[in-house]
Amino acid sequence: PHPRQGRVCGPLPEASIDQRGVLCLHGLTGSPDELTPLSEALSSSGFLVRTPLLSGHGHDVATLAKTTRKDWIASADAALSALVAECGGPVAIVGMSAGGLIAMQLTLARPKDVRALVLLSTPVKLSIPASTEIRLALMLPPMLRPHALTEIRKLHGPNVNDPTFASGLRSLRAYPIQALGELLRLMSDVRPRLAEIAQPVMIAHGELDATVKRAQIDVLAAALTKAARVERLSLPQSAHLVAIDRDRDLLSTRVISFLQSV
């Protein structure tokens, strides 16, 4: 697909009343590519799948730096509205990393439109050193901020254990510090309200994840006290981008089974 477009899985129906829909949201600096195996498996299983490209993504680091969490949420919200209209009722949302935070934000804002949540490698807070580094950098005016503090480069590329999909992945080479500040704010928006989420939730995490540690996933799961059910999936051979990593087939199977049951 064109870099400005999200990937579309499944035919566009004339009237899809009560068809099961799934909205797939990629992570910060990423693209729908990081969800391709899962979105295609869902589509093949009969789900109507939409994977929008979030605002500011698919271009370059400077473009992303000009957007805020409200822009990302707005683009996801528009995609949710379109999919709910197509399906004639509530849909599931799959969120990858920051996409999981956006998925929860949408669920809190529009609970009647969300049937279930699948959260992949989703953090609810960063480590103290990481968050402190971001906040200190943001205290400097942009004009006085040295280049080393304007972005955090991905020195080793995407955090994935299997290079099969990584080579062709549309993903920015660095995290803009402005976007990381917005990520911290998004976490702060969502974290106090986790107990309000009532939908069934599946949480998947790669044991080799260098970005989101297991302890963060435990905090997320423990905070979902009102969820109809919380299902956990640990993926032993996967790093952060679990949908394209070595356990991707297992992940797809379990996600499909979960969504068929809710």
C-alpha positions in Angstrom: 0.0 0.0 0.0 0.9 3.6 -0.4 2.8 5.0 2.6 -0.1 7.4 3.3 -2.6 4.6 3.5 -3.5 1.9 6.0 -3.7 -1.7 4.9 -7.2 -2.9 4.2 -8.0 -6.6 4.7 -11.2 -8.1 3.4 -13.6 -6.8 0.8 -15.6 -3.6 1.3 -19.2 -4.8 1.8 -22.2 -3.0 0.6 -24.0 -3.7 3.9 -22.2 -5.7 6.6 -24.9 -5.9 9.3 -23.6 -7.6 12.5 -20.4 -8.8 10.8 -17.5 -9.2 13.2 -15.0 -6.4 12.7 -11.5 -5.9 14.0 -9.7 -2.6 14.1 -5.9 -3.1 14.2 -3.7 -0.2 15.5 0.0 -0.1 15.1 2.6 1.3 17.5 4.5 4.6 17.8 6.8 5.2 14.7 5.4 2.0 13.1 2.9 1.2 10.4 0.2 -1.4 9.6 3.1 -3.7 8.4 3.9 -4.7 11.9 0.4 -6.3 12.1 0.2 -7.9 8.7 0.4 -11.6 9.5 -2.2 -11.2 12.3 -4.5 -9.0 10.2 -4.4 -11.4 7.3 -5.1 -14.4 9.5 -8.1 -12.5 11.0 -9.4 -11.7 7.6 -9.0 -15.3 6.4 -11.1 -16.3 9.4 -14.0 -14.2 8.4 -13.4 -11.0 10.3 -13.7 -7.6 8.6 -10.3 -6.0 9.3 -9.1 -2.4 9.0 -5.6 -1.3 9.8 -5.3 2.5 9.5 -2.1 4.4 9.3 -2.1 6.7 12.4 -1.7 10.5 12.0 1.9 11.6 11.5 3.2 8.1 10.6 4.5 6.7 7.3 6.5 9.8 6.5 9.6 10.8 8.5 10.6 11.6 12.1 10.1 15.4 11.6 6.5 14.9 10.5 5.7 12.6 13.4 7.2 15.2 15.8 4.6 17.7 14.7 1.7 15.5 15.8 0.2 14.9 19.3 -1.5 12.0 21.0 -4.8 13.7 20.2 -4.0 13.5 16.5 -3.2 9.8 16.7 -6.4 9.1 18.7 -8.5 11.2 16.2 -7.3 9.1 13.2 -8.0 5.9 15.1 -11.4 7.2 16.2 -12.4 8.0 12.6 -11.4 4.4 11.6 -13.4 3.0 14.5 -16.5 5.0 13.4 -16.2 3.8 9.8 -15.8 0.1 10.9 -18.7 0.2 13.4 -20.8 1.6 10.6 -19.7 -1.2 8.2 -20.3 -3.9 10.8 -23.6 -2.6 12.2 -22.4 -2.9 15.8 -19.5 -3.0 18.2 -16.1 -4.3 17.0 -12.9 -5.6 18.6 -9.7 -3.5 18.7 -6.2 -5.0 18.5 -3.5 -2.5 19.6 0.3 -2.9 19.2 2.3 -1.2 21.9 1.2 2.5 21.8 -1.7 1.3 19.6 -2.8 -0.6 22.7 -3.0 2.6 24.7 -5.0 4.2 22.0 -7.3 1.2 21.9 -7.9 1.5 25.6 -8.5 5.3 25.2 -11.1 4.6 22.5 -12.7 2.0 24.7 -13.0 4.4 27.6 -14.5 7.1 25.3 -16.8 4.8 23.3 -17.6 1.6 25.4 -20.7 0.7 23.4 -18.7 0.5 20.2 -16.0 -1.8 21.5 -16.7 -5.6 21.9 -13.2 -6.7 23.1 -9.6 -5.7 23.3 -6.4 -7.4 22.3 -3.3 -5.6 23.7 0.1 -6.6 22.2 3.2 -5.5 24.1 1.4 -2.6 25.6 3.1 -0.5 28.3 1.3 1.6 30.9 4.4 3.3 32.1 8.1 3.6 31.2 11.0 3.0 33.5 12.1 5.9 35.7 15.4 6.5 33.9 13.6 6.5 30.5 10.8 8.8 31.5 13.2 11.1 33.3 15.4 11.4 30.2 12.4 12.3 28.1 11.1 14.9 30.5 14.5 16.6 31.0 15.0 16.8 27.2 11.5 18.4 26.8 12.3 21.0 29.4 14.7 22.6 26.9 13.2 24.9 24.3 13.3 23.2 20.8 15.7 25.9 19.5 18.2 25.2 22.3 17.8 21.4 22.3 20.9 19.6 20.8 20.2 17.2 18.1 21.1 14.3 20.4 18.1 15.3 22.5 15.6 15.7 19.6 15.2 12.0 18.9 16.2 8.6 20.2 17.6 6.5 17.4 16.7 2.8 17.0 20.4 1.6 16.9 19.5 -2.0 16.3 16.4 -1.5 14.2 13.0 -2.9 15.1 12.9 -5.0 18.3 12.1 -8.3 16.7 13.8 -11.7 17.0 12.9 -13.0 13.5 14.3 -10.9 10.6 11.9 -12.3 8.1 9.5 -9.4 8.2 11.8 -6.8 9.7 13.7 -6.0 6.5 10.7 -4.7 4.6 9.0 -3.1 7.6 7.8 0.5 7.2 9.1 1.9 10.5 10.8 5.2 11.3 14.5 5.1 12.2 14.0 7.0 15.4 11.6 8.2 18.1 11.1 12.0 18.1 11.4 13.2 21.7 8.2 15.2 21.2 6.3 12.1 20.3 7.8 10.3 23.4 6.5 13.1 25.5 3.1 12.6 24.0 3.4 8.9 24.7 4.1 9.6 28.4 1.0 11.8 28.5 -1.1 9.1 26.8 0.0 6.7 29.5 -0.9 9.2 32.2 -4.3 9.6 30.5 -5.1 5.9 30.4 -3.4 4.5 33.5 -5.8 5.9 36.2 -8.8 4.6 34.3 -7.8 1.0 33.6 -10.3 -0.2 36.2 -13.2 1.3 34.1 -12.6 -1.1 31.2 -15.3 -3.8 31.3 -14.8 -5.6 28.0 -12.9 -8.9 27.7 -9.2 -8.3 27.2 -6.4 -10.5 25.9 -2.8 -9.4 26.7 0.1 -10.8 24.7 3.8 -10.2 25.5 7.1 -11.4 24.0 9.5 -12.8 26.6 12.4 -11.3 24.6 10.9 -7.9 24.5 13.6 -5.2 25.2 11.1 -2.4 25.0 8.3 -3.4 27.3 9.3 -5.6 30.3 7.2 -8.3 31.7 6.7 -6.3 34.9 4.9 -3.6 32.9 2.5 -6.2 31.5 1.8 -7.5 35.0 0.9 -4.0 36.1 -1.5 -3.7 33.2 -3.2 -7.0 33.8 -3.6 -6.4 37.5 -5.2 -3.0 36.9 -8.0 -4.4 34.7 -10.1 -5.3 37.7 -13.5 -4.8 36.0 -12.7 -6.5 32.7 -15.2 -9.3 31.9 -12.1 -11.5 31.6 -8.4 -11.1 31.1 -6.5 -13.7 29.1 -2.7 -13.7 29.1 -0.4 -15.1 26.4 3.4 -15.2 26.9 5.4 -15.7 23.6 8.8 -17.3 24.4 10.5 -16.7 21.1 9.3 -13.2 20.4 10.5 -9.7 21.2 8.5 -6.5 21.0 6.8 -6.7 17.6 5.0 -10.0 18.4 2.7 -10.1 15.4 5.7 -10.5 13.0 8.0 -12.4 15.3 8.7 -16.2 15.7 5.5 -16.9 17.6 3.3 -15.1 15.1 1.3 -18.2 14.1 0.6 -19.1 17.7 -0.4 -15.5 18.4 -2.8 -15.4 15.4 -4.4 -18.7 16.5 -4.9 -17.5 20.0 -6.2 -14.1 19.0 -8.7 -15.6 16.6 -9.9 -18.1 19.2 -10.3 -15.3 21.8 -12.2 -13.0 19.4 -14.5 -15.8 18.3 -15.4 -16.4 21.9 -16.5 -12.9 22.8 
